Amino acid sequence: MTATLPTLGTGTAVRLTGVHKSFGHGPAAVTALEGIDLTVAPGEFVCLLGASGCGKTTLLNLVAGLDAPTAGTIELATGRPAVMFQEAALMPWLTAARNVELPLRLAGVKRAERVARAGELLELVRLTGAGDKRPHELSGGMRQRVALARALASAAHGEGGTAASLLLMDEPFSALDAITRDFLQGELLRVWETTGTAVVFVTHDVREAVRLGQRVVLLSSKPGRVVQEWAVDGLGGPEEVVVVEEINARLREVISSHAA
């Protein structure tokens, strides 16, 4: 087992080489990931796609440093990545602004600076004026935007005060209604283009992956392996429809072969 190391140069945000992850020992061990090779460039938006249980979340947890690979290496260009989960996971006793400030406070940023930065990030996610509201006073979509602002604050102040510049997102919009999800997808793209942060976005929704990502990476059913990749940056109209159908067909093949 090898540790996650901040050893990469400026040309790569994160690199996974031969990553393998098993849970348990002996005959009862379950292999979640096997031989994962994946490189994400600085500022790149990569969507991880696959059926439920294929190891997408496990992969994200390894990159985030929340767990360690059984074998292989995970190399990061900077500090620990920021993570955004399916649930907003905001501190209910803190206001929206204080939730965004939290990673800055933990990083030792002085109060005046973190207050100003939190205000800037709330403005970036179009929540100006909502900083004094607590989570229960916000809609689900607004809570996710606060969570995004907090993740961006964390990305700007990684370990040792360095910028992480890598945001890991684990199906952050799947629990929202279709209209809110569509709106937040657009907002995420706007924020990504504004900040230049590299994003690894986990989803099981092919259309979401093609709409958001520059590259779509399909994982096989357990154990998760990289099956195929598609460059999807700038697609639209009939071309996008064709690619969505192609990925859907490949995903069905992967699921069928596993079931057989």
N, C-alpha and C positions, 0 to 999 in steps of 0.2 A: 504494500500500500504506500502511495506517495502523497505527500501533502500538497495542498493548493499553494502555488508559489507566485508572487508578483515579479516574474522574471522576464516578461516579454518586452519587445521593443514597441515603438509607436505604431507599427504597421498592423497590429493585431490587438483586439480587445480581450479575447479569450480563445484558448486553444485546448481542445480535448484530444488526447492521443491514447487509443487503445483502452478506453475507460470501461471497466467492468464493475458491476455492483451486484452482490449477492446478499441475501438476508438469511441468517441462520447458519447452521453448520452440518456437515455430514450429509446423509441421505435426505434429511428434511430441508436442506438449504433450497432457497428459491432464488433463481437468477432473474434480476429485473432488467439489467442492461448488459450487453455483451459486445465488446469491441467497438465502442463509439469513437469515431474520429470526426471532429467538427471544429471549424475555425470561423470566428466571427470578426469581421473587420471593424475598426473604429467607426462609429456612426451608422453601422449597418443595422437594418431591421430584418431579423430572421424569425420566421414562424415555425415552431415545432408542431407537427400534426401527427395524429395517430388515434387509434381506437382507445377506449377507456382501458386502463391497466397496462398500457404499453411501456410505461416508464418515463413519460414526459415530465411529470412532477418530480420523480426521483432524480432525473438528470438536472433539473433546475435546482433542487436542494443541494446536489453535489457542487454545482458551480457557485452557489451562494455560500458554501462552506458550512451548511447546516448538517452535513453528513460527509463522510469520506469515502472515496472509491475503494473497492476491494483490490483493484489493480488498475494500472494506467496512470496518466498524469493529467492534471488540470492546471493550466498556467494562465494567470491573469496579468494584464498589463499594469494594473494599478491596485487600489485597495479593494476591500470586500464590496461586491456589487450591492445595489439597492434592490429590494424585492417588493412586489405588489401582488397580493393574493386575491382570491375570488371574493372573500369578504374584506370589507374596508378595514376592519380590526382597529378602529380608532379608540382612543382612551375616552370613555364616556364622560368623565369628570372634567375633561379639558375642552376648551373652545377649539374651533377649527384652526385658528391661528396658533394656539399653543400645541396642537397636535403636529402641525407642520414644523414648529420650532423644535420639537423634541429631539430629533437626530442631531440638530445643530447644537442643542444644549449638551447632549451626551458627547459631542465632539469637542466641547470646550469653547464654543464660539461665544463671544461676549454678547450680553443681552441686547444692546442697541443694534448690533449687526444682525443678530438672528431675527429680531422683530422686523427689521427692514427687509431681510431676505424672505421671511414668511409672507410679508405683504406683497412682495414682487411675485412670488410663486402662486399665491392665491389669485393675483391679477392674471397671471399666465393661464391658469385653468378657468378663468372667467368667474371667479367667486369674490370679486371685489365687494366689500361691504358685508360679507358673511363671516368674517374672521371672529366675531364675538359670539357666534352661535355654537351651541353644543351639538354633538352628533344627532341626538334625538329630535332636534329642530330642523334637520336637513332631510331632503329626499334621498332615496338610495343612490341616484345618479350623482347628487351633490356630494354625498359621503365618499363615493369612489373618486371624485375629482379632488377632494381633500387628501385622500390616500395617495393619489398620483402626485400631488404637490409635495407631500411628505416624502415620498420615494425619491423625487427629484432633489429634495433638500439633502437626503441621505447620500444620493449619488454625487452631489457636489462636495461632500465632506466625508470621504472614506477613511479607512484606517490611517492614522498618522497625519490626518488633515489633508490627504491627497484626494484628488477628484477620482471617483470610481469610474464615471463615464460609462457605466454598464447597468442597465435596468432589466431585471428579470420579472416577467409578468405571467402569473399562473391563472389563466382563464378569468381575468378580472371583470369581464362583462357578462359572464354566462348566467348569472342570477338575475339579470335585469330584463325588463320588458323590451320588446323588439325596437320600439321607437327610441327609448333611452339608450339602448345598446348602439344603435346606428349613430346617434348623436355623439356618444362618447368615443366611438371609433374615429369619427372625424376630428374630434378634439385631440385625441391621442396623436394622430398624424400631424396636426398643426403644432402641437407641443414638441414632438420629435424633430420636426423640420426646424423649429426655432432653437432647440437646445443642442442638436447634434449628438445626442446620447445614443450609444449602441443599445439595441433592444433585442432580447430573446423572449418571444411571446408564445406561450403554450396555449393551444386551442384544439378542439376536436371538430371545429366548424370550418369546412373547406372554403366557403365563400369569405368568411372573416379572414382566413389566412391569406387568401389571394388579394383581398382588398387592402390589407394592412402591410403585408411583407414585401420586401425586395427579393427575398428568397424563401421558398417553402421547403422544409426538410421533413420527409415522411419517415416515421419509425414503424418497424414491424410490431406485431403483437408479441407479447412476452415470450422470450427475452427481447428487449428493445434493441434493434439494430437499425442503422441508417439504410433505408431501402432505396430511396431515390430523392433527388433534389430538382427543384424547378426555379428558374429565374423568372420572377413575376413583376418586376419593377416597371411601372408605367403602362401596364396592360389596361385595356378598356374595351367596351363594346363587344363585338363578336369574338375577338381574340381572347378576352377574359372568359367568356362563356365556354369556349373550347377548352381552355386550360382547366377550368373548374370541373368540367365533365371528365377530362383526362385524369385529374387527381382523384376524383370520386371513384372512377373505375379502378384505379390502382389501389385505392384504399379498400374497396370491396374485395379485390383479389387477396390482399393481405389478410383481411378478416376471415375470408372463406378458407384460405390455406391453413390458418390457425385452427379454425373450427374442425377441419377435416383431420 
